[in-house]
C-alpha cells in the first residue's frame, strides 16, 4: 500500500479500518482518539467517496486465491483472548491473510435475539480468521495456521459464528450458529425447501 513506507513493507500490522458518515469535523475528533492507543505506522484518513473505501483492499484479495476461514462471535475481548491473538496473528504464512474483528453494536442490540435468524445480538464482536494465499502448494501450512489460531481463540468466544465466514468443514456448527433460533429455521426449511435444493454453504437440513 503506497501510504506505508517501504522499510515497513512485509511487516505484520494491527489495522483499524473506520468509516464516519456524519459531520467531517466530528469525524476527525472521533478518529483522533485512535491515534492515542499506540504509535501510528501509517495512515490514510480523509474524505473519500464510499466506492473508494469499499474497494480499498481489492488488490489484497485478487481472483484465484486459496481460501480457508474460521469465525466466532465474541461477547468480550478478554485479556486472554487478546493474548491468543498476539500469539497467533504474527505467524500468518501469506500477506493476503487477515483477521477481522467487527463491532456488533447500535441497532443490532436493539432487536431481540429471537426476532430473526440472527441470534447473537448480545455479542459485541464478530471475528473471522481469513486465510488467503496464492499458491495451492502451501495449502497445508495455511490451513494449519487458521485452525491453530481458531483453536486458541475459540475458548474465549461464543460457540457460533457468522455463517458467511465459515469453511466447508464447519457444517457441525450449524445449530450453534443459529443458537435458539435453529429449530424454527428447520421448520421453515421443511415447509419451503423439503427437498433441500438450497443446500450449499452452511446448510440447514430439513
C-alpha positions as CSV (number, residue, x, y, z in Angstrom):
1,X,0.0,0.0,0.0
2,X,1.6,3.3,-1.1
3,X,1.0,5.2,2.1
4,X,3.1,2.7,4.1
5,X,6.9,3.4,4.0
6,X,8.9,0.9,2.0
7,X,11.0,0.0,5.1
8,X,7.9,-1.4,6.7
9,X,6.6,-3.4,3.7
10,X,6.0,-7.0,4.7
11,X,5.6,-6.3,8.4
12,X,2.5,-7.5,10.3
13,X,0.2,-4.7,11.5
14,X,-2.9,-4.1,13.5
15,X,-5.0,-2.1,11.1
16,X,-8.1,0.0,12.0
17,X,-10.5,0.5,9.2
18,X,-13.1,3.2,10.0
19,X,-15.9,4.9,8.2
20,X,-17.5,8.0,9.5
21,X,-20.7,9.1,7.6
22,X,-21.5,12.3,9.5
23,X,-20.1,15.8,10.1
24,X,-16.5,15.9,8.9
25,X,-15.2,17.9,11.9
26,X,-16.9,15.5,14.4
27,X,-15.5,12.6,12.4
28,X,-11.9,14.0,12.7
29,X,-12.4,14.3,16.5
30,X,-13.5,10.6,16.7
31,X,-10.7,9.3,14.6
32,X,-8.2,11.3,16.6
33,X,-8.9,9.1,19.6
34,X,-7.5,6.1,17.8
35,X,-4.1,7.8,17.5
36,X,-3.7,7.8,21.3
37,X,-3.7,3.9,21.5
38,X,-0.3,3.2,20.1
39,X,2.4,4.6,17.7
40,X,0.9,5.1,14.2
41,X,3.0,3.3,11.5
42,X,1.0,4.7,8.6
43,X,-2.3,6.4,8.0
44,X,-4.7,7.2,5.1
45,X,-7.6,9.0,6.6
46,X,-9.7,11.7,4.9
47,X,-12.9,12.4,3.0
48,X,-13.5,9.9,0.2
49,X,-16.4,8.5,-1.8
50,X,-17.9,5.3,-0.5
51,X,-16.8,3.2,-3.6
52,X,-13.2,4.2,-2.8
53,X,-13.5,2.8,0.7
54,X,-15.4,-0.3,-0.4
55,X,-12.7,-1.2,-3.0
56,X,-9.6,-0.1,-0.9
57,X,-8.4,-3.7,-0.3
58,X,-9.2,-5.2,-3.7
59,X,-5.5,-5.6,-4.5
60,X,-5.0,-7.7,-1.4
61,X,-7.6,-10.3,-2.5
62,X,-7.2,-10.8,-6.3
63,X,-9.2,-13.6,-8.0
64,X,-7.6,-17.0,-7.8
65,X,-6.6,-17.1,-4.1
66,X,-7.0,-20.2,-2.0
67,X,-9.4,-19.6,0.9
68,X,-9.9,-21.2,4.3
69,X,-11.8,-19.3,7.0
70,X,-12.9,-19.7,10.6
71,X,-15.2,-17.5,12.7
72,X,-16.7,-16.8,16.1
73,X,-18.9,-14.3,17.8
74,X,-17.3,-12.7,20.9
75,X,-19.0,-11.1,23.9
76,X,-15.9,-9.6,25.4
77,X,-12.3,-9.2,24.2
78,X,-10.7,-10.5,27.4
79,X,-7.0,-10.2,28.2
80,X,-6.7,-14.0,27.5
81,X,-8.4,-13.6,24.1
82,X,-6.1,-10.7,23.2
83,X,-3.1,-12.7,24.2
84,X,-4.2,-15.5,21.9
85,X,-4.4,-13.1,19.0
86,X,-1.0,-11.7,19.8
87,X,0.5,-15.2,19.8
88,X,-1.0,-16.4,16.5
89,X,-1.5,-13.4,14.3
90,X,2.2,-12.7,13.6
91,X,2.7,-16.2,12.2
92,X,0.4,-15.8,9.2
93,X,2.1,-17.6,6.3
94,X,0.8,-15.2,3.5
95,X,0.4,-11.5,3.3
96,X,-3.1,-11.8,1.9
97,X,-4.3,-13.5,5.1
98,X,-6.1,-11.3,7.7
99,X,-8.0,-11.5,11.0
100,X,-11.0,-9.2,11.2
101,X,-12.7,-8.1,14.4
102,X,-16.0,-6.4,13.5
103,X,-18.0,-4.5,16.2
104,X,-21.6,-5.5,16.7
105,X,-23.5,-2.6,18.2
106,X,-26.2,0.0,17.6
107,X,-29.4,-1.2,16.1
108,X,-28.3,-4.8,16.2
109,X,-28.5,-4.7,20.0
110,X,-32.0,-3.2,19.9
111,X,-33.6,-6.2,18.3
112,X,-34.5,-9.3,20.4
113,X,-32.3,-12.4,19.7
114,X,-35.3,-14.5,18.7
115,X,-36.8,-11.9,16.3
116,X,-34.8,-13.1,13.3
117,X,-32.5,-15.9,12.3
118,X,-29.5,-13.8,13.6
119,X,-29.2,-15.0,17.2
120,X,-26.0,-13.4,18.6
121,X,-27.4,-9.9,19.2
122,X,-25.9,-9.9,22.7
123,X,-22.4,-10.4,21.2
124,X,-20.2,-7.3,20.8
125,X,-17.8,-8.6,18.1
126,X,-17.7,-10.9,15.1
127,X,-14.3,-12.3,14.4
128,X,-13.0,-14.1,11.3
129,X,-9.7,-15.7,10.6
130,X,-9.5,-15.2,6.9
131,X,-6.8,-17.5,5.5
132,X,-6.0,-16.4,1.9
133,X,-2.9,-17.4,-0.2
134,X,-2.0,-17.7,-3.9
135,X,-0.1,-21.0,-4.1
136,X,-2.0,-24.3,-3.7
137,X,1.2,-26.0,-2.7
138,X,1.0,-24.0,0.5
139,X,-2.5,-25.2,1.4
140,X,-1.4,-27.4,4.3
141,X,0.6,-24.7,6.1
142,X,-2.0,-22.0,5.7
143,X,-4.9,-24.3,6.8
144,X,-2.9,-25.3,9.8
145,X,-2.3,-21.7,10.7
146,X,-6.1,-20.9,10.5
147,X,-7.0,-24.0,12.6
148,X,-4.4,-23.3,15.2
149,X,-5.5,-19.7,15.5
150,X,-9.1,-20.7,15.8
151,X,-8.5,-23.4,18.4
152,X,-6.6,-20.8,20.5
153,X,-9.4,-18.2,20.4
154,X,-12.5,-20.4,20.5
155,X,-12.4,-20.9,24.3
156,X,-12.7,-17.1,24.7
157,X,-15.6,-16.9,22.2
158,X,-19.2,-17.9,21.7
159,X,-19.9,-21.3,20.2
160,X,-21.4,-19.9,17.0
161,X,-20.1,-17.6,14.3
162,X,-21.2,-15.6,11.3
163,X,-22.1,-18.1,8.6
164,X,-20.6,-16.1,5.7
165,X,-17.2,-16.6,7.4
166,X,-17.5,-20.4,7.7
167,X,-15.5,-23.1,5.9
168,X,-16.9,-26.2,4.3
169,X,-15.8,-28.3,7.3
170,X,-17.9,-26.2,9.7
171,X,-21.2,-28.0,9.0
172,X,-21.2,-29.5,12.5
173,X,-21.6,-25.9,13.9
174,X,-24.9,-25.1,12.1
175,X,-27.0,-25.4,15.3
176,X,-24.6,-23.3,17.3
177,X,-24.5,-20.6,14.6
178,X,-28.3,-20.0,15.0
179,X,-28.5,-20.9,18.7
180,X,-32.1,-20.8,20.0
181,X,-33.5,-20.0,16.5
182,X,-32.3,-23.2,14.8
183,X,-35.3,-25.4,15.4
184,X,-37.6,-22.7,14.0
185,X,-35.4,-22.4,10.9
186,X,-35.5,-26.1,10.4
187,X,-39.3,-25.9,10.3
188,X,-39.2,-23.1,7.7
189,X,-36.8,-25.2,5.7
190,X,-39.1,-28.3,5.8
191,X,-42.0,-26.1,4.7
192,X,-40.4,-24.2,1.8
193,X,-37.5,-26.4,0.7
194,X,-38.2,-30.0,1.8
195,X,-36.0,-31.4,-1.0
196,X,-33.0,-29.3,0.3
197,X,-32.4,-27.6,-3.1
198,X,-30.6,-24.7,-1.3
199,X,-28.0,-26.8,0.4
200,X,-24.7,-25.1,-0.3
201,X,-22.6,-23.1,2.2
202,X,-23.9,-23.6,5.8
203,X,-26.9,-25.9,5.2
204,X,-29.9,-26.1,7.4
205,X,-31.2,-29.6,6.6
206,X,-35.0,-30.1,6.5
